[in-house]
Amino acid sequence: MDEFFAKTNGPYFYLSTKAKKRYTDIAFPDGAYLVFGKETKGLPESLVFDNPDTALRIPMGKNLRSLNLSNSVAIVLYEALRQHGFGDLI
């Protein structure tokens, strides 16, 4: 992950069940990176807690642990695309 951050400039949005903000509470700037962790572990907690303004969550029921990673990516990516008018998608 360090190599990725060294080669890119952000902005970064960190998706985690531990984040306080919802993914719908943010306006995704053009060129933003959506950073998801491993399906088994999620992101390192330090990324989430050190970046509270850009750490985001998907609202879920109290007793649910988390969503499948591919579903989570699809949900948040679709919102980012929607905010940008879906670009070249028809």
All heavy atoms as an XYZ file, in Angstrom:
714
protein
N       0.824     -1.189      0.000
C       0.000      0.000      0.000
C       0.872      1.258      0.000
O       0.500      2.253     -0.594
C      -0.929     -0.022      1.210
C      -2.019      1.004      1.128
S      -3.239      0.914      2.434
C      -4.340     -0.304      1.791
N       2.034      1.206      0.664
C       2.926      2.359      0.692
C       3.369      2.754     -0.712
O       3.471      3.940     -1.025
C       4.153      2.060      1.554
C       3.809      1.937      3.034
O       2.784      2.503      3.450
O       4.566      1.267      3.753
N       3.612      1.765     -1.558
C       4.020      2.036     -2.939
C       2.915      2.773     -3.689
O       3.172      3.706     -4.447
C       4.368      0.725     -3.643
C       4.925      0.910     -5.028
C       5.300     -0.406     -5.691
O       5.494     -1.414     -4.978
O       5.388     -0.416     -6.923
N       1.669      2.377     -3.481
C       0.532      3.039     -4.118
C       0.475      4.511     -3.712
O       0.350      5.391     -4.556
C      -0.773      2.327     -3.743
C      -2.002      3.093     -4.124
C      -2.414      3.155     -5.442
C      -2.746      3.768     -3.163
C      -3.552      3.866     -5.810
C      -3.876      4.483     -3.507
C      -4.283      4.524     -4.834
N       0.579      4.790     -2.410
C       0.525      6.169     -1.939
C       1.711      6.986     -2.445
O       1.575      8.175     -2.706
C       0.450      6.219     -0.410
C      -0.880      5.753      0.132
C      -0.929      4.724      1.047
C      -2.067      6.328     -0.271
C      -2.143      4.276      1.552
C      -3.291      5.896      0.224
C      -3.325      4.874      1.140
N       2.854      6.358     -2.593
C       4.034      7.057     -3.097
C       3.877      7.448     -4.572
O       4.435      8.452     -5.008
C       5.278      6.193     -2.911
N       3.109      6.675     -5.316
C       2.957      6.915     -6.758
C       1.730      7.748     -7.119
O       1.548      8.085     -8.285
C       2.889      5.574     -7.492
C       4.197      4.825     -7.489
C       4.083      3.541     -8.277
C       5.419      2.821     -8.315
N       5.372      1.608     -9.122
N       0.882      8.035     -6.153
C      -0.348      8.782     -6.426
C      -0.435      9.993     -5.501
O       0.232     10.051     -4.479
C      -1.583      7.888     -6.237
O      -1.617      7.413     -4.889
C      -1.577      6.715     -7.205
N      -1.297     10.940     -5.881
C      -1.420     12.172     -5.110
C      -2.761     12.335     -4.405
O      -2.988     13.341     -3.762
C      -1.195     13.381     -6.019
C       0.221     13.443     -6.524
O       1.152     13.182     -5.781
N       0.393     13.772     -7.792
N      -3.678     11.396     -4.597
C      -4.992     11.536     -3.963
C      -5.841     12.534     -4.707
O      -5.514     12.909     -5.823
N      -6.935     12.932     -4.150
C      -7.387     12.667     -2.795
C      -7.834     11.213     -2.617
O      -8.248     10.562     -3.563
C      -8.558     13.631     -2.597
C      -9.106     13.819     -3.976
C      -7.913     13.730     -4.899
N      -7.745     10.753     -1.367
C      -8.094      9.381     -1.024
C      -9.319      9.365     -0.118
O      -9.444     10.208      0.768
C      -6.937      8.707     -0.275
C      -5.617      8.799     -0.981
C      -4.647      9.698     -0.566
C      -5.344      7.983     -2.075
C      -3.427      9.783     -1.218
C      -4.119      8.063     -2.731
C      -3.169      8.970     -2.294
O      -1.965      9.057     -2.943
N     -10.168      8.388     -0.336
C     -11.311      8.147      0.536
C     -11.217      6.707      1.012
O     -11.096      5.788      0.205
C     -12.628      8.421     -0.200
C     -12.796      9.879     -0.503
C     -12.329     10.400     -1.679
C     -13.379     10.724      0.421
C     -12.442     11.758     -1.962
C     -13.503     12.082      0.166
C     -13.031     12.599     -1.033
N     -11.233      6.542      2.326
C     -11.008      5.240      2.955
C     -12.344      4.673      3.414
O     -13.035      5.278      4.225
C     -10.068      5.410      4.147
C      -8.791      6.105      3.765
C      -8.628      7.473      3.974
C      -7.756      5.407      3.171
C      -7.467      8.116      3.601
C      -6.580      6.042      2.795
C      -6.448      7.395      3.018
O      -5.294      8.032      2.647
N     -12.691      3.501      2.898
C     -13.968      2.883      3.226
C     -13.790      1.850      4.322
O     -12.964      0.947      4.214
C     -14.585      2.230      1.978
C     -15.232      3.192      0.989
C     -16.436      3.871      1.559
C     -14.295      4.155      0.355
N     -14.585      2.019      5.396
C     -14.454      1.138      6.541
C     -15.742      1.118      7.347
O     -16.428      2.148      7.453
C     -13.313      1.623      7.440
O     -13.291      0.928      8.660
N     -16.038     -0.002      7.945
C     -17.191     -0.082      8.852
C     -16.951      0.755     10.108
O     -17.891      1.066     10.827
C     -17.475     -1.539      9.267
O     -16.310     -2.071      9.912
C     -17.851     -2.391      8.066
N     -15.713      1.140     10.364
C     -15.369      1.902     11.567
C     -15.426      3.419     11.361
O     -15.246      4.182     12.302
C     -13.988      1.486     12.059
C     -13.933      0.048     12.520
C     -12.512     -0.367     12.824
C     -12.432     -1.796     13.271
N     -12.773     -2.770     12.265
N     -15.662      3.862     10.152
C     -15.721      5.301      9.862
C     -17.008      5.900     10.406
O     -18.014      5.209     10.580
C     -15.624      5.523      8.357
N     -16.980      7.184     10.663
C     -18.150      7.901     11.187
C     -19.039      8.474     10.073
O     -20.250      8.471     10.170
C     -17.703      9.044     12.096
C     -16.841      8.609     13.250
C     -17.635      7.876     14.286
C     -16.728      7.543     15.469
N     -17.126      6.358     16.164
N     -18.425      8.998      9.016
C     -19.183      9.627      7.924
C     -19.736      8.575      6.965
O     -19.091      7.567      6.698
C     -18.282     10.548      7.102
C     -17.964     11.844      7.722
C     -17.155     12.665      6.721
C     -17.018     14.084      7.172
N     -16.285     14.866      6.182
N     -20.902      8.866      6.406
C     -21.470      8.003      5.368
C     -20.896      8.377      4.009
O     -20.557      9.530      3.769
C     -22.980      8.173      5.295
C     -23.703      7.692      6.500
C     -25.175      7.831      6.256
N     -25.819      8.110      7.522
C     -27.087      8.444      7.620
N     -27.831      8.578      6.545
N     -27.609      8.659      8.797
N     -20.851      7.422      3.124
C     -20.317      7.685      1.777
C     -21.182      8.683      1.022
O     -20.711      9.343      0.098
C     -20.158      6.383      0.987
C     -21.444      5.811      0.451
C     -21.814      5.992     -0.867
C     -22.301      5.089      1.276
C     -22.992      5.476     -1.365
C     -23.478      4.566      0.800
C     -23.827      4.760     -0.518
O     -25.003      4.251     -1.002
N     -22.426      8.850      1.417
C     -23.325      9.806      0.756
C     -23.172     11.219      1.319
O     -23.788     12.148      0.810
C     -24.785      9.363      0.905
O     -25.065      9.140      2.298
C     -25.048      8.086      0.127
N     -22.355     11.387      2.362
C     -22.148     12.699      2.978
C     -21.032     13.490      2.309
O     -20.722     14.592      2.746
C     -21.788     12.540      4.468
C     -22.927     11.990      5.297
O     -24.089     12.097      4.860
O     -22.646     11.430      6.381
N     -20.434     12.943      1.286
C     -19.247     13.547      0.693
C     -19.475     13.823     -0.794
O     -20.212     13.108     -1.450
C     -18.017     12.616      0.897
C     -16.720     13.361      0.732
C     -18.033     11.453     -0.022
C     -16.194     13.849      2.027
N     -18.858     14.886     -1.289
C     -18.829     15.137     -2.728
C     -17.471     14.632     -3.208
O     -16.429     15.158     -2.812
C     -18.987     16.617     -3.019
N     -17.475     13.613     -4.021
C     -16.230     13.026     -4.501
C     -15.628     13.905     -5.589
O     -16.257     14.123     -6.622
C     -16.469     11.622     -5.068
C     -16.868     10.612     -4.032
C     -18.193     10.231     -3.887
C     -15.922     10.050     -3.195
C     -18.564      9.303     -2.938
C     -16.279      9.124     -2.233
C     -17.608      8.750     -2.099
N     -14.419     14.418     -5.367
C     -13.790     15.228     -6.412
C     -13.348     14.345     -7.578
O     -13.124     13.142     -7.410
C     -12.585     15.856     -5.713
C     -12.348     15.056     -4.493
C     -13.609     14.336     -4.155
N     -13.227     14.956     -8.723
C     -12.745     14.228     -9.899
C     -11.341     13.701     -9.615
O     -10.502     14.401     -9.047
C     -12.722     15.168    -11.104
C     -12.527     14.431    -12.415
O     -12.980     13.284    -12.529
O     -11.916     15.023    -13.325
N     -11.093     12.467     -9.965
C      -9.780     11.872     -9.777
C      -9.549     11.287     -8.395
O      -8.432     10.899     -8.071
N     -10.593     11.219     -7.575
C     -10.449     10.669     -6.221
C     -10.183      9.169     -6.279
O     -10.630      8.481     -7.197
C     -11.709     10.940     -5.411
N      -9.459      8.686     -5.298
C      -9.211      7.248     -5.146
C     -10.083      6.721     -4.017
O     -10.127      7.309     -2.934
C      -7.743      6.983     -4.797
C      -6.792      7.276     -5.920
C      -6.177      8.518     -6.026
C      -6.496      6.306     -6.872
C      -5.303      8.789     -7.055
C      -5.614      6.573     -7.909
C      -5.023      7.813     -7.990
O      -4.147      8.076     -9.012
N     -10.762      5.623     -4.281
C     -11.547      4.928     -3.261
C     -10.689      3.780     -2.758
O     -10.326      2.891     -3.527
C     -12.853      4.405     -3.858
C     -13.738      5.453     -4.540
C     -14.950      4.784     -5.172
C     -14.154      6.526     -3.557
N     -10.376      3.789     -1.483
C      -9.461      2.801     -0.919
C     -10.241      1.844     -0.025
O     -10.830      2.265      0.977
C      -8.331      3.479     -0.112
C      -7.341      2.446      0.409
C      -7.616      4.531     -0.966
N     -10.241      0.587     -0.417
C     -10.921     -0.472      0.332
C      -9.866     -1.444      0.855
O      -8.832     -1.638      0.229
C     -11.875     -1.250     -0.573
C     -13.031     -0.442     -1.071
C     -12.889      0.399     -2.160
C     -14.274     -0.532     -0.462
C     -13.954      1.146     -2.637
C     -15.350      0.210     -0.923
C     -15.184      1.050     -2.011
N     -10.152     -2.060      1.963
C      -9.233     -3.045      2.517
C      -9.556     -4.445      2.043
O     -10.452     -4.662      1.225
N      -8.835     -5.398      2.570
C      -9.084     -6.806      2.258
C     -10.451     -7.207      2.792
O     -10.906     -6.709      3.825
C      -8.033     -7.686      2.920
C      -6.647     -7.505      2.387
C      -5.700     -8.428      3.122
C      -4.291     -8.264      2.599
N      -3.350     -9.160      3.276
N     -11.085     -8.123      2.112
C     -12.398     -8.585      2.547
C     -12.330     -9.217      3.938
O     -13.269     -9.092      4.715
C     -12.968     -9.583      1.539
C     -14.410     -9.919      1.800
C     -15.132    -10.416      0.577
O     -14.484    -10.713     -0.433
O     -16.357    -10.509      0.640
N     -11.235     -9.842      4.262
C     -11.112    -10.530      5.550
C     -10.729     -9.609      6.707
O     -11.049     -9.904      7.850
C     -10.048    -11.641      5.457
O      -8.824    -11.066      5.000
C     -10.498    -12.737      4.516
N     -10.057     -8.488      6.413
C      -9.543     -7.634      7.486
C      -9.986     -6.179      7.410
O      -9.918     -5.464      8.391
C      -8.012     -7.624      7.462
C      -7.368     -8.916      7.811
C      -5.863     -8.731      7.812
C      -5.143     -9.999      8.184
N      -3.703     -9.792      8.238
N     -10.349     -5.713      6.234
C     -10.625     -4.299      6.072
C      -9.323     -3.510      6.000
O      -8.247     -4.063      5.814
N      -9.433     -2.206      6.163
C      -8.266     -1.323      6.142
C      -7.587     -1.298      7.505
O      -8.228     -1.516      8.531
C      -8.695      0.107      5.813
C      -9.115      0.389      4.388
C      -9.667      1.803      4.277
C      -7.951      0.204      3.434
N      -6.306     -0.953      7.520
C      -5.659     -0.731      8.817
C      -6.398      0.391      9.562
O      -6.733      1.421      8.965
C      -4.245     -0.293      8.440
C      -4.018     -0.825      7.063
C      -5.368     -0.811      6.400
N      -6.653      0.193     10.843
C      -7.396      1.186     11.620
C      -6.725      2.548     11.603
O      -7.403      3.573     11.658
C      -7.596      0.701     13.052
C      -8.622     -0.395     13.157
C      -8.965     -0.748     14.602
O      -8.439     -0.096     15.540
O      -9.766     -1.665     14.783
N      -5.407      2.583     11.508
C      -4.696      3.865     11.502
C      -5.129      4.737     10.319
O      -5.260      5.952     10.470
C      -3.186      3.658     11.486
O      -2.797      2.946     10.323
N      -5.367      4.148      9.159
C      -5.826      4.929      8.000
C      -7.181      5.565      8.275
O      -7.430      6.714      7.903
C      -5.926      4.047      6.754
C      -4.647      3.737      6.012
C      -4.930      2.805      4.836
C      -3.976      5.000      5.529
N      -8.047      4.825      8.917
C      -9.396      5.318      9.202
C      -9.351      6.411     10.268
O      -9.911      7.494     10.089
C     -10.319      4.164      9.646
C     -11.704      4.675     10.010
C     -10.408      3.111      8.543
N      -8.675      6.145     11.373
C      -8.654      7.087     12.488
C      -7.780      8.305     12.227
O      -8.042      9.380     12.760
C      -8.252      6.371     13.775
C      -9.241      5.306     14.168
C      -8.816      4.020     14.445
C     -10.599      5.573     14.243
C      -9.726      3.033     14.804
C     -11.522      4.598     14.593
C     -11.082      3.328     14.875
N      -6.763      8.177     11.391
C      -5.900      9.314     11.056
C      -6.498     10.201      9.965
O      -5.968     11.289      9.695
C      -4.515      8.840     10.601
C      -3.711      8.214     11.729
O      -4.107      8.347     12.910
O      -2.685      7.568     11.426
N      -7.572      9.737      9.326
C      -8.203     10.480      8.223
C      -9.717     10.559      8.417
O     -10.485     10.142      7.551
C      -7.876      9.793      6.895
C      -6.400      9.766      6.624
O      -5.823     10.772      6.250
N      -5.768      8.625      6.845
N     -10.185     11.124      9.524
C     -11.622     11.103      9.814
C     -12.479     11.852      8.790
O     -13.641     11.503      8.586
C     -11.733     11.739     11.199
C     -10.503     12.568     11.335
C      -9.438     11.834     10.556
N     -11.910     12.862      8.135
C     -12.686     13.628      7.155
C     -12.890     12.887      5.845
O     -13.798     13.214      5.079
C     -12.023     14.972      6.873
C     -12.088     15.904      8.069
O     -12.982     15.712      8.925
O     -11.248     16.815      8.157
N     -12.041     11.911      5.580
C     -12.155     11.160      4.326
C     -12.366      9.668      4.551
O     -12.284      8.886      3.612
C     -10.920     11.397      3.440
O      -9.742     11.042      4.169
C     -10.846     12.838      2.973
N     -12.643      9.288      5.782
C     -12.998      7.899      6.084
C     -14.516      7.784      6.008
O     -15.241      8.576      6.611
C     -12.501      7.516      7.470
N     -14.992      6.821      5.234
C     -16.417      6.710      4.942
C     -16.927      5.300      5.221
O     -16.182      4.340      5.144
C     -16.665      7.041      3.467
C     -16.095      8.364      2.961
C     -16.268      8.453      1.455
C     -16.742      9.534      3.670
N     -18.224      5.213      5.485
C     -18.856      3.910      5.708
C     -20.149      3.812      4.910
O     -20.736      4.820      4.528
C     -19.143      3.690      7.183
C     -20.200      4.618      7.750
C     -20.461      4.370      9.226
N     -21.326      5.389      9.778
C     -22.639      5.400      9.681
N     -23.271      4.418      9.066
N     -23.346      6.381     10.189
N     -20.578      2.595      4.702
C     -21.881      2.305      4.109
C     -22.809      1.965      5.264
O     -22.481      1.082      6.064
C     -21.790      1.118      3.135
C     -20.849      1.451      1.980
C     -23.172      0.731      2.621
C     -20.495      0.259      1.107
N     -23.946      2.654      5.404
C     -24.850      2.337      6.510
C     -25.318      0.874      6.442
O     -25.626      0.369      5.364
C     -26.028      3.283      6.309
C     -25.489      4.397      5.465
C     -24.446      3.763      4.593
N     -25.329      0.244      7.602
C     -25.754     -1.162      7.691
C     -26.515     -1.369      8.998
O     -26.428     -0.549      9.913
C     -24.541     -2.092      7.670
C     -23.787     -2.087      6.388
S     -22.470     -3.314      6.383
C     -21.432     -2.728      7.686
N     -27.183     -2.503      9.095
C     -27.885     -2.868     10.322
C     -26.911     -3.093     11.470
O     -25.745     -3.451     11.258
N     -27.383     -2.896     12.698
C     -26.544     -3.015     13.895
C     -25.832     -4.354     14.017
O     -24.688     -4.419     14.415
C     -27.387     -2.813     15.145
C     -27.664     -1.400     15.482
C     -28.403     -1.336     16.805
C     -28.712      0.082     17.178
N     -29.384      0.165     18.475
N     -26.509     -5.424     13.711
C     -25.947     -6.753     13.942
C     -25.220     -7.332     12.739
O     -24.828     -8.494     12.767
C     -27.047     -7.713     14.394
C     -27.636     -7.278     15.722
O     -26.934     -6.765     16.579
N     -28.936     -7.459     15.891
N     -25.029     -6.538     11.696
C     -24.298     -7.002     10.520
C     -22.829     -6.654     10.654
O     -22.475     -5.563     11.103
C     -24.862     -6.361      9.249
C     -26.309     -6.703      8.919
C     -26.755     -5.941      7.687
C     -26.469     -8.190      8.714
N     -21.967     -7.562     10.285
C     -20.524     -7.324     10.375
C     -20.037     -6.434      9.240
O     -19.395     -5.432      9.448
C     -19.787     -8.666     10.372
C     -18.420     -8.556     10.997
C     -17.716     -9.855     10.960
N     -16.947     -9.841      9.706
C     -16.391    -10.884      9.167
N     -16.510    -12.050      9.710
N     -15.719    -10.787      8.055
N     -20.304     -6.835      7.991
C     -19.920     -6.027      6.836
C     -20.520     -6.627      5.578
O     -21.012     -7.756      5.577
C     -18.395     -5.944      6.696
O     -17.862     -7.212      6.422
N     -20.460     -5.862      4.505
C     -20.929     -6.328      3.202
C     -19.781     -7.004      2.463
O     -18.607     -6.763      2.754
C     -21.427     -5.144      2.368
C     -22.640     -4.398      2.902
C     -22.880     -3.147      2.060
C     -23.860     -5.295      2.883
N     -20.118     -7.780      1.472
C     -19.134     -8.363      0.569
C     -18.344     -7.227     -0.076
O     -18.904     -6.190     -0.423
C     -19.905     -9.198     -0.464
C     -19.048     -9.685     -1.575
O     -18.787     -8.937     -2.514
N     -18.626    -10.924     -1.492
N     -17.046     -7.408     -0.255
C     -16.183     -6.349     -0.786
C     -16.635     -5.871     -2.164
O     -16.709     -4.663     -2.416
C     -14.728     -6.819     -0.833
C     -13.723     -5.826     -1.397
C     -13.700     -4.539     -0.578
C     -12.349     -6.452     -1.447
N     -16.957     -6.794     -3.056
C     -17.352     -6.373     -4.408
C     -18.648     -5.569     -4.377
O     -18.794     -4.602     -5.132
C     -17.471     -7.576     -5.349
O     -18.503     -8.440     -4.930
N     -19.561     -5.921     -3.486
C     -20.803     -5.141     -3.361
C     -20.509     -3.750     -2.804
O     -21.085     -2.760     -3.254
C     -21.805     -5.863     -2.462
C     -22.373     -7.087     -3.115
O     -22.405     -7.212     -4.330
N     -22.813     -8.022     -2.305
N     -19.620     -3.675     -1.841
C     -19.255     -2.383     -1.255
C     -18.615     -1.468     -2.301
O     -18.947     -0.284     -2.388
C     -18.289     -2.578     -0.095
O     -18.888     -3.323      0.929
N     -17.712     -2.016     -3.090
C     -17.068     -1.237     -4.146
C     -18.115     -0.739     -5.134
O     -18.115      0.437     -5.521
C     -15.976     -2.060     -4.861
C     -15.463     -1.323     -6.090
C     -14.835     -2.381     -3.908
N     -19.026     -1.605     -5.536
C     -20.054     -1.222     -6.507
C     -20.933     -0.097     -5.971
O     -21.238      0.862     -6.687
C     -20.912     -2.435     -6.866
N     -21.319     -0.173     -4.720
C     -22.183      0.852     -4.116
C     -21.503      2.215     -4.138
O     -22.074      3.213     -4.590
C     -22.564      0.451     -2.676
C     -23.524     -0.733     -2.688
C     -23.173      1.628     -1.921
C     -23.715     -1.394     -1.324
N     -20.285      2.284     -3.642
C     -19.597      3.569     -3.512
C     -19.143      4.102     -4.872
O     -19.274      5.298     -5.152
C     -18.423      3.457     -2.525
C     -17.710      4.788     -2.387
C     -18.918      2.974     -1.161
N     -18.651      3.236     -5.728
C     -18.242      3.672     -7.056
C     -19.425      4.213     -7.851
O     -19.319      5.244     -8.525
C     -17.579      2.524     -7.822
C     -17.126      2.841     -9.239
C     -16.149      4.003     -9.270
C     -16.516      1.602     -9.884
N     -20.561      3.567     -7.751
C     -21.758      4.038     -8.445
C     -22.137      5.439     -7.967
O     -22.494      6.306     -8.777
C     -22.919      3.062     -8.244
C     -24.079      3.321     -9.153
C     -24.109      2.807    -10.447
C     -25.154      4.095     -8.737
C     -25.179      3.057    -11.299
C     -26.226      4.351     -9.579
C     -26.238      3.833    -10.848
O     -27.291      4.084    -11.684
N     -22.046      5.695     -6.674
C     -22.348      7.029     -6.150
C     -21.363      8.065     -6.686
O     -21.758      9.161     -7.074
C     -22.344      7.025     -4.623
C     -22.484      8.399     -3.989
C     -23.765      9.142     -4.323
O     -24.728      8.534     -4.861
O     -23.821     10.361     -4.070
N     -20.082      7.730     -6.711
C     -19.088      8.664     -7.251
C     -19.370      8.951     -8.730
O     -19.307     10.111     -9.174
C     -17.683      8.102     -7.065
N     -19.676      7.917     -9.495
C     -20.016      8.106    -10.914
C     -21.280      8.940    -11.074
O     -21.359      9.818    -11.938
C     -20.185      6.745    -11.604
C     -18.913      5.940    -11.817
C     -19.255      4.530    -12.287
C     -17.988      6.629    -12.809
N     -22.280      8.694    -10.248
C     -23.536      9.456    -10.308
C     -23.272     10.931    -10.069
O     -23.787     11.785    -10.789
C     -24.524      8.928     -9.256
C     -25.897      9.601     -9.318
C     -26.691      9.365     -8.046
N     -26.108     10.026     -6.900
C     -26.219     11.328     -6.633
N     -26.874     12.139     -7.447
N     -25.653     11.846     -5.549
N     -22.425     11.228     -9.091
C     -22.126     12.626     -8.788
C     -21.439     13.346     -9.948
O     -21.531     14.567    -10.072
C     -21.224     12.711     -7.544
C     -21.934     12.375     -6.266
C     -21.014     12.499     -5.062
O     -19.906     13.047     -5.137
N     -21.485     11.995     -3.930
N     -20.793     12.599    -10.803
C     -20.100     13.175    -11.955
C     -20.864     12.965    -13.257
O     -20.271     13.041    -14.338
C     -18.676     12.611    -12.055
C     -17.787     13.113    -10.960
N     -17.102     14.302    -11.054
C     -17.541     12.629     -9.727
C     -16.455     14.512     -9.923
N     -16.707     13.512     -9.100
N     -22.150     12.713    -13.151
C     -22.980     12.569    -14.347
C     -22.695     11.320    -15.155
O     -23.012     11.259    -16.328
N     -22.065     10.343    -14.545
C     -21.754      9.057    -15.166
C     -20.758      9.155    -16.313
O     -20.570      8.213    -17.065
C     -23.015      8.321    -15.615
C     -23.922      7.957    -14.461
C     -25.064      8.676    -14.204
C     -23.585      6.899    -13.625
C     -25.880      8.332    -13.137
C     -24.396      6.565    -12.553
C     -25.548      7.284    -12.302
N     -20.086     10.296    -16.465
C     -19.028     10.429    -17.471
C     -19.494     10.006    -18.847
O     -20.500     10.505    -19.353
N     -18.778      9.066    -19.463
C     -19.090      8.615    -20.812
C     -20.059      7.439    -20.827
O     -20.317      6.877    -21.899
C     -17.800      8.193    -21.531
C     -16.882      9.369    -21.788
O     -17.386     10.509    -21.857
O     -15.661      9.161    -21.897
N     -20.566      7.042    -19.673
C     -21.501      5.922    -19.632
C     -22.846      6.346    -20.209
O     -23.275      7.472    -20.045
C     -21.681      5.412    -18.197
C     -20.410      4.924    -17.500
C     -20.733      4.559    -16.060
C     -19.836      3.735    -18.232
N     -23.512      5.429    -20.878
C     -24.834      5.745    -21.419
C     -25.891      4.877    -20.782
O     -25.647      3.879    -20.190
C     -24.892      5.590    -22.949
C     -24.469      4.164    -23.358
C     -23.964      6.605    -23.589
C     -24.716      3.891    -24.820
